[in-house]
């Protein structure tokens, strides 16, 4: 293939000059935008042959406005921001990066769970303000903490991240159960339950499934009503899997005990996000996938995808041209 023109639309979603884009930009004539609003996507792509992006919307209108565009590479596993049917009609290939963040997301899941159970940040803050210096005994434990051993971890979605999370849960002595759309692929002996039973039995419910039209807001008022009042909800997957208002109401009423959230329905967070008013809710800004090592791995695989397409042998194709 002739030298190609490459446009990166939103580099700041993967690097702030701490990891290199050189593996991608060296594959052609490259133009890099740190951020592109959706209304500017087509203009920034222009006559490029290939576009790389994370969350920018690549719509039918974009393909119509950019007839040279024959490759869409994603800085992500998810690809719901790309109109795949329009890509097919345009003769374009769409490629994602599967399983690059498995360990990072599982690690973040347990970082949140451990912070909820051990309250390390809260206790450290009491020491910083002098409470231990001024206490008469060798310890104080007014902030409740909890053991994980013997608790039941309900994992919704049992792909690579769900399985890795299950391994960590077992290392803490937890019982693991799962609800998955592909129970035939669960080969490690983990019990596969229907969703209602999982919600009833779990002390911790952790979401690790992709967002689809079928499971949008699967954690709604009816689902929350099935959970234990002592249960913790963890979402390091996609914000749209939960009904944020219903979760807020459940937390504020004591219907469930806590929530740890790393992804929201609308990102960046809106001022009117209901979870901002929720009790016992820990929120991080969609960073479970973001350790430096993880992003280096991601960029390497994005470059490999682009190189494979350029050489006529595309890999990790997600539209029908696969």
Buried (B, 14 or more C-beta within 10 A) or exposed (E): EEEBBBBBBBBEBBBEEEBEBEBBBEBBEBBBBEEBEBEEBBEBBBEBBBBBBBBBBBBEEBBEBBEBBBBBBBBBBBBBBBBBEBBBEBEBBBBBBEEBBBBBBBBBBBBBBEBBBBBEEEBEEBEEEEEBEEEEEEEEEEEEEBEBEEBBBBBBBBBBBBBBBBEBBBEBEBBBBBBBEEBEEBEEEBBBBEBEBBBEBBBBBBBBBBBEEEBBBBBBBEBBEBBBEEBBBBBBBBBBBBBBBBBBBBBBEEBBBBBBBBBBBEEEBEEEBBBEEBEBBBBBEBEBBBBEEBBBBBBBBBBBBBBBBBEEEBEBBBBEEE
